[in-house]
Amino acid sequence: MSVDQATVRRIAHLARIRLGDGDLARMGEELNAILGFVEQLNEVDVAGVEPMVSVIPMPLALREDAVTDGGDPDRVLANAPSSEDGFFLVPKVVE
């Protein structure tokens, strides 16, 4: 896949990056190099390779999935700018 200057302009616009005309060619080369590297990664055979959490084999730290009251609801609601009937009040955003 090759990135042309129109695509580089569009990417720069979407990323809110201002690029001069001289930078478009350089950025296109860099994007093409990145895409080339990704295409190389697609050639790697990963069949039978287990997904990893860490480079060191270790079990995931799991906790019991239990519903709690959050410890102390009064302390939790003390952080709210505004609350009513035990709930956070938020400004209405949809008319």
C-alpha positions in Angstrom: 0.0 0.0 0.0 1.3 3.4 -0.9 0.2 6.7 0.6 -0.1 9.6 -1.8 0.1 13.4 -0.9 -3.7 13.8 -0.9 -4.0 11.0 1.7 -1.2 12.6 3.7 -3.0 15.9 3.6 -6.2 14.2 4.8 -4.5 12.4 7.6 -2.8 15.7 8.7 -6.2 17.4 8.6 -7.9 14.7 10.7 -5.0 14.8 13.2 -5.1 18.6 13.3 -1.4 18.7 12.2 -0.3 21.6 10.0 2.1 20.5 7.3 3.8 22.6 4.7 4.2 21.5 1.2 7.8 20.5 1.8 6.7 18.3 4.7 4.1 16.4 2.8 6.6 14.3 0.8 8.7 13.5 3.9 5.6 12.5 5.9 4.4 10.4 3.0 7.7 8.5 3.0 7.5 8.0 6.7 3.9 6.7 6.5 4.9 4.3 3.7 7.8 3.0 5.8 5.4 2.4 8.7 2.9 0.6 6.5 5.7 -1.5 5.0 6.7 -2.6 8.4 3.1 -3.6 9.3 3.0 -5.6 6.0 6.2 -7.4 7.1 4.5 -8.2 10.5 1.5 -9.8 8.6 4.0 -12.3 7.1 4.9 -13.7 10.5 3.4 -17.1 11.2 1.7 -16.9 14.6 -0.3 -20.1 14.4 -0.2 -21.9 17.7 1.2 -18.9 19.6 -0.7 -18.2 22.8 -1.6 -14.5 23.6 0.6 -13.1 26.3 -0.2 -10.8 29.3 3.5 -10.3 30.1 6.9 -11.4 28.7 7.3 -13.3 32.0 4.8 -16.3 32.3 2.5 -15.4 35.2 -1.1 -16.0 36.1 -3.6 -13.2 36.0 -4.4 -11.6 39.3 -8.1 -12.2 39.6 -10.6 -11.1 42.3 -14.0 -12.3 43.1 -16.7 -10.6 41.1 -19.0 -9.5 43.8 -21.4 -6.6 44.0 -20.7 -4.3 47.0 -22.2 -1.0 48.2 -19.0 0.8 47.4 -17.8 0.8 50.9 -19.4 3.9 52.3 -22.0 5.6 50.0 -22.0 8.8 52.2 -18.3 9.2 51.7 -18.6 8.5 48.0 -21.4 11.1 47.6 -19.3 13.6 49.5 -17.3 13.9 46.3 -20.3 14.9 44.3 -20.8 18.6 43.5 -24.6 17.8 43.8 -26.6 14.8 44.9 -30.2 13.8 45.5 -31.7 10.6 47.1 -28.3 8.9 47.2 -27.4 9.6 43.5 -25.0 12.0 41.7 -26.9 14.8 40.0 -25.5 15.7 36.6 -26.5 18.6 34.2 -29.1 17.7 31.6 -27.3 17.4 28.2 -30.2 16.3 26.0 -33.3 18.4 25.3 
